[in-house]
């Protein structure tokens, strides 16, 4: 095919970015296309990633990178006849099981939710690992089956297939070992390329902020949120980013089966307040973006209604059954696997809980076997942490703060000590913290 | 072996440099050692190279990198009984055949010259390719034979063996395709690691400046020169950098056999003025650093003497014979291969030659087959350019400016046109240009 102008060579393109120049969409497509086909070597892509890390990218470049990565594999085509497709994505936190309750609730409200989730790595858990604690539940599905299930049930909960944005998969693996993870344009393209390949119309992003999150400061989180919203708009999608705190774990559980159980409680009106509130905030925005409600109030009322009338729980049973799982867990949570032993962690002084260091709590659960430090590691779905006391609770010395759910008692003393140290107990009651820090729509 | 403190992981080390932090010598050794042993992947090293390119390195870091790369292979041990070992290195120019006359002249003066040279790539030629135009001459030698020849003759002229600084060889290949060549710390480490591995005591660097050189501006060249001298000193070697112009080709010839012939002329008192002068400037500094003369004047007198009394030519005959070549070329230059055909390039107007664009002239010779654009390309030793008119010469319209030495006349019109365009002819005579722009010793 004849080209308008000869493209610079790959080293020349890397040098342009190195010198802080903006690459054109054609140049970026050429690079990602070459990378996907193996013509641009890993060592060239990692040098480019470092240049992008240090020189950044304009919104137009980031959008071009996102679209090129989206187009490196299959782009799911969903029938436009049945309404808008809206997904939610979280940048990852400790105890973040929102997807598991949010998806069936908003699907029961009529939003079409083609949800592609990830696995846990490091101190943050992954929705896929949590879902797999349901016996028989499969997160592996062909694109055709995925489309069919979203069509029939309005929702499917799956993992990234090899056909979806393969360039992102390879680039992420490279970034992970070359010190180029924390780059706003690269994070933006990584998140959005996969989501856009799902065929969504709109996306709600839960950008976590704080010591247990990827973004430690509100400023950094806002910058990422703005980049995601801006690039989403350039890709002609409605994107809202909601910034939520991740100083302490979300909810009262950490660990796969424990978190799944807690998320299922939300479907029938139970569960912890913070988890329910964040589910409602994110869900209301999804419903709004789907065009099913004009404002947050009516959207929240719809969600409350499907919880009250059992439609949310019914939707979850349908989804679990469709994906090969034991749908009875929704009503009989004891069917989830449980750890044989519990270790109590008791308060060493009296006062009020001001917080539980999310990163430390996540690392403690990881150490118990709830997570993995390498992608090929096995996890134990049963183990984890139940937080009996959370921020705002008054405690007396000797009160049980939390319980470790473990495979065996032996060797758990360091974990108990670490979790105790993660508890911040002070003499006076803490102030109430907002559960939403900012909402960014443009 | 027990370590004082655990080292950061490779991605963490890359991130430190990415964030502009200085790496410790131990950290740099760990990275280069891992790279040499294949534990640090190419894609990690290229990301690090980009971080170094954009964040630079302190002199201490650059010295540590240089020493780590030197120690990635064999370090030649030369007997200290017979005097100091001094080498010369040029950053590369068009028509730069200085090594071929310089080495035997200073060796005849008593300097011990363990010279390891490179091949040509792109528009600049390589000493090895030039030497190989002498029939039978071999630049491949084991380290043991190299040491023995330097010991017996005071000089050997060889190519980089696989055992000398292998980390540099691999890193350079990566830099070449990842836009990370033009980095002062990386260039410094690349040049000095190889030279230090030769076992030298002192080094004279010919840092070329101008449109035919790697460094286009005097400021950039000075920065590189200062880095080389500083790091040389940190490695406890005497290093002098001499900045010389590379606006027009050096001497009157470009092409392998043609340049060898011109360099051999210097040995017997002939040859072009600029080539002779630069040889004397660099050689006098080598003699000074070897401790054989206290100042430039006496050192130049020594050089003039070995040319006059035939000792320089005799030394070259000995070296050629020792390395399997036909030593008769020194006295019978017609034994060098010659091109079957010549194409005259005539002046299209009258005036004075103000210069010949070195890069354009080099590219013209490359196009004739005198050089290579890829490392695996074959070259034709016979072809090249003889410049009959050089800077300062008065020309009439129709005068022969230059001759292309070619394999066949066919298809040479574009080369002739390109060389003519490289000639800058103006109405008035140009001012005299200095042959040395600066000398940096600290």
Interface residues (C-beta under 8 A of the other chain):
Chain A: X10 X11 X12 X14 X15 X18 X41 X42 X43 X44 X45 X46 X47 X49 X50 X51 X53 X54 X55 X174 X176 X177 X178 X179 X180
Chain B: X10 X11 X12 X13 X14 X15 X18 X41 X42 X43 X44 X45 X46 X47 X48 X49 X50 X51 X53 X54 X55 X174 X176 X177 X178 X179 X180
